[in-house]
Amino acid sequence: MRGRLHSAIGCALLAACLAPAAAATSQASGTGDGDARRVVLVMGDSLSAGYGIAAGEAWPALVAQRMAREHPGCRVVNASISGETTAGGSARVVGEVLHHRPAVVVVALGANDALRGLPLAGLRRNLARMIGASRHVGAEVLLAGMRMPPNLGPDYTRGFERSYVQLGDLFDVAVLPFLLEPIAHDRANFQDDNLHPTADAQPAIAAHVWTALDPLLNRACPAAPR
């Protein structure tokens, strides 16, 4: 089981590095610029951009569908870019939050940093800047973390995983320790390239994200009447 878990995690993480970078599209689930609903902004890499599947099948789109039913005061804008690092997210975050004025920001970055063995101090600094910029416009923050196979050594692997929890404690923001937790153990949850989660795996990821996101939406967005 441990070997399969590490293999699946490694495949999924490698996808974020190999997937070609694309221009930010900030695809919204909503009715356009005149939509009065508050924004839930997702800033991630290929694991959130829905690489290899239809945009409507990716976990942010599935979260948007549930949000429309349960928290109709908000909509999702998916500003994820395949191949993104925390440095890229840090460079983009100010423009994104000033443009969208989000109620909630989901930060799901770091996989590419670890795959390239980038210093953890830089990862923490970049994520901290993203949290700070989000907070500056009054947004709630959900920090979605990753886990790494031990290729870079146990100190780096443990330090990488702890970084998300430490930032959550430092800035008092919600943390989802491992974005792919519900699917990482099963190779069948990944596409034929053994790298990207399949469309069939997206509902499990969306449900996992929802457990951490829903409490933020309860504060940020009106709930649908019962």
N, C-alpha and C positions, 0 to 999 in steps of 0.2 A: 504493500500500500504506500509506504513512504517513497519508494522508488518511482511509482506511478505518479504520486503527487508532485514530486520534484520535476519529473519529466513534463507533466502537463503545465505546471507553473512556468517552467523554462520556455516551453513552446509559446505560451500565451504572451509572455514578456518579450520574447524575441520578435513577435509580431509588431510590437510597438516601435521597435528599432528599424525593422526592415520595411515596414509599410512606407510608401513614398509620402513625403510631406505635401500638404495641399494648402491652398489659401484658405483662410478662415472664412466660413460661409455664414456663421451665426444663424443656422437654420432654426426657425421658430415654429413651434406648434401653436397656432393661433390664427387670428384673422388679419394680421398685418400691422402696419405702423399705427393704425387707429385703434388698436386693441388696448382697452383700458386696464386689462388684467396686469397684475404685477408679475415680474419676471423671475423665474428660477434659472439662473445661468450655470451651465455645465461647461467647465474647462478641463478637458482631458486629452488623451492621446488616441491611438487607433482603437483601443479597447472601449472607448466611449463614442468614437466617431462612427462605429458600425462598419469597420473595414470588411469588405467582402460580402456584405449582405445589404438588403434594401434599407434605406434610411428609416423607413417606418417600422422596421423589425428590431432596431437597436434598442438597448435598454433605456436610453433617455426618452425615446418616443413612447415606449410602453409606460414609463413613469408619467409622461404627459397625458396619456389616455386615462390612467387612474386618477391623476390630479384633476382632470376635467370633471370627473364624477364626484370626487370627495372634497376637493378644494378648488372650486371654480373661480376663485378670485385670483388664481395664478396660472401662468403658462410657462412652458419650457423653451428656452433658447439654448440650443446645443452649439457651443462655440469650440468644440473639440477639433483637434487637428492631428491626423496620423503623423507619427514621428516626433511629436512635440516633447520637449524636455521641460524641466521646471524653469530653466533660464528663459525659454521661449514663452512660457506662460507668464513669467514675471514681467517680461517685456511687453506683453499684450494686455495685462490685466487692467491697467489704469484706463486705457481707451475703451475696453469692454464695459467696465463698471460705470464709467461716466456716460457712455452711450445708452446703456440699458437700464441704469439705476435699479439693479435687481433687489428683490426682497431676500433672496437666498442665493448663495454661490456654492456650487459643488466643485471642489478642486480634486481632480483625480489624476494627478501627475506624479512622476518619479520613476516609473519603470525604465524609461530610456536612460535616465541618469545612472541607474544601477547597472544596466547592461553595458554601459560604456565605462563603468568603474569610476565615475566622476566623484569628487570629494563630497563626503556627507555634509560638511560644513556649508558647501555651496547649495546643496539641496535644501537644507534647513533655512538658509538665508532667503532663497527664492520663494519657498513656500510661505515663509513669514511675511514676505512682501505682498504676496497674493492675499493672505489673510488680512493684512493691514489695509490694503487698498479696498478690499470688500467691506471691511468694517467702517472705513472712512465715509462710504455712501450709505451707511446704516443697514447693511445686509447681514443676515445670519450666514454662518459658514459651516459647511460639512466637508471635512477633510477625509477623502477616501484613500486609504493606503494600499500598499502592495507588499508582497513577500517575495524573497528571492531564493533560488536554490543556492547551495553553498559554494558555488564555483569561485567566488572571490574571497573565500575564507570566512570562518565563523565570526570574526570580529566585525567585518564589513556587513555580513548578512544580518547579524543581531542589531548592529547599530542602525542599519537602514530601517529595519522594522520598528525599532524603538523611536526613531525620529518623528514618526507620525503621532505616536502617543505623547511624546514629550512636547511637541508643538500644541497638541490639543490641550494639555494641562497648562502650558505657559499662557496661551491666549484664551483659554476657557471656551473652546469651540468643540462642536460635535465631531467625533472621529469614528469612521468605519474602518477597522484595522486592515481588512483585506477585501478588496473589491470582488475578487473572483472566488471567494471562499466556497460558495455552494456548488461550484462546477469544477474546481481545479483537480479533484481527485479522479475524474473520469475522462479518459482520452476521447471518448465518443462525443463529448461536449465541444470538440474543436473541429474546425473545417478540415478538408482534405489535405491542406498544407500543414496540418498539425500545429498551427500557430494561432489562429483566430477563433474565438468562440463562435459557434454556429448560431443561426437564427433560433433554433429550438432551445438553445441554452440561455437566450436573452431574458425570458420571463423569470428565471431563477435569479439572475443578476438584478433585475428590476425589483423583484420582491425583497431581495437582500438590501438594496439601497433604500427602499421605502421604509424599512424598519428604523433607520437612522434619520431619514428625511422627514417623515410624518410629524414628529414633534416640533420641528422647525416650521413646518407649514401650518400647524395649529396656531402658532403665534403670528405668522406672517400673512396668512391668507384666510379669508372667511371659509368656514366649512359649509358643505352643502347641507340644506335643511333635511332633517330626518323625517 
